[in-house]
Amino acid sequence: MNKLAIYLSTLSLTAVGLTAPRAAEVEFLHWWTSKGEQHAMDVLTQHLEKHDIQLAPKPVLGGGGDSAMTVLQARALAGNPPSFAQIEGPSIRAWDAIGILHDMNSVAKAHQWDATLYPLSQQINQSANGYVALPLTLHRLNWLWVNHQLLSELNQPVPTTWQAMFTVMEQAKAQGINPLAVGEQPWQIAQLFENLVIATGGVDFYTRAMVDLDPGSIDSDTLRAALAQFRRLSLLIDNTLPNTRWDTATKALASNQALFQLGGDWILGDLVAKGVEVPNQIGCYPAPESDDVFLYNMDSLIFMVSKSFTKDQANHVANVLADPEFQAQFNLRKGSIPVRTDIALTDFNPCQIKAYQAFKKGVAQNKAVPSMIDSMAVNPVAQQAINSEIFRFYRNKSLTEERLIKRIIAIAESH
Ligand code: BGC
């Protein structure tokens, strides 16, 4: 059992639910609150309604899910878990280890997950108890979103190296254009950093340093080189209002107030929901020097044991949400790609088709890697601590690389 599981297992999970949902309602805890995310949520709500399932959504503000995970833990501690919840990566197994999840094995059988899910989806959603979560979206994170009008005003091509990226961003800044729309929250700043680590050291180095948290790779010249680039970036970007959300940054990009945004394809979902033409007006390109890399996260759903949510109810809801047509429609609006092999992408946006091709290539070349920004790669407790340190370094220009390296190693050793 990993440290997170041990931590969670200390929580009392047996107390009686305090505000259990009405029998006919199922509660869903998630962090899909931007415009594009809400469009995807509408698909989910309507699909459940068609099957006579009333949804009581419990959105928790805060992209990346840090706040939602805190609420989930608090509710589990109070013995009042939601019926089902959005979740990512290794934390699925940690929640399963404390015996609070309904397994999904009969759903998996009915929907032939062993044959239809990508191996990656199979692996992420299984524990020793078989399938314990239902996979829903596969997001590509190493995207550079480009405002074509502003870029053409600068008379520059789309940058494919960080050197070129810095040159065009510096030029933009000199001409009074915001070079990069940045959400000022730890997980988003950590995302800038992970892109620089991949560009500097490649995927194998990134995996050793930021996924395996290997001290020798963290305390290395390669990581120092990535940090030097990161410092350069932090000096170039004006610290705008603290706590800016990622979708506020996307608004700036969409309304010609910013040249670039780096980030996951939930940005696509938001742009499309706002009526922006993608890829004409805002284009999607691999983040510099990561063309052949597929940096991903996957949203899954866990179904939680409680007096008000029996195994039969869980199976019923999960069966409805495992429907491939629903999964297609949800991903279409979410900006992501489906987690199964048998969904045609015919109506999907060209950026989603590009993501799918990058996924196939990334898997074939061993260059599909989990993002470090949320609980996809590292357990959430360690990850939040690392993100905070990276954020502190980014905001406080007087902090040194050596200090950050020491801090990350200390977190790695204590988890
Ligand atoms: C989730 C996405 C979500 C994004 C921004 C990520 O952690 O995987 O589904 O759109 O956060 O809220």
Boltz pocket constraint, residues with backbone or C-beta under 6 A from the ligand:
constraints:
  - pocket:
      binder: B
      contacts: [[A, 31], [A, 32], [A, 33], [A, 37], [A, 62], [A, 63], [A, 64], [A, 65], [A, 88], [A, 137], [A, 139], [A, 266], [A, 297], [A, 298], [A, 299], [A, 374]]
      max_distance: 6.0
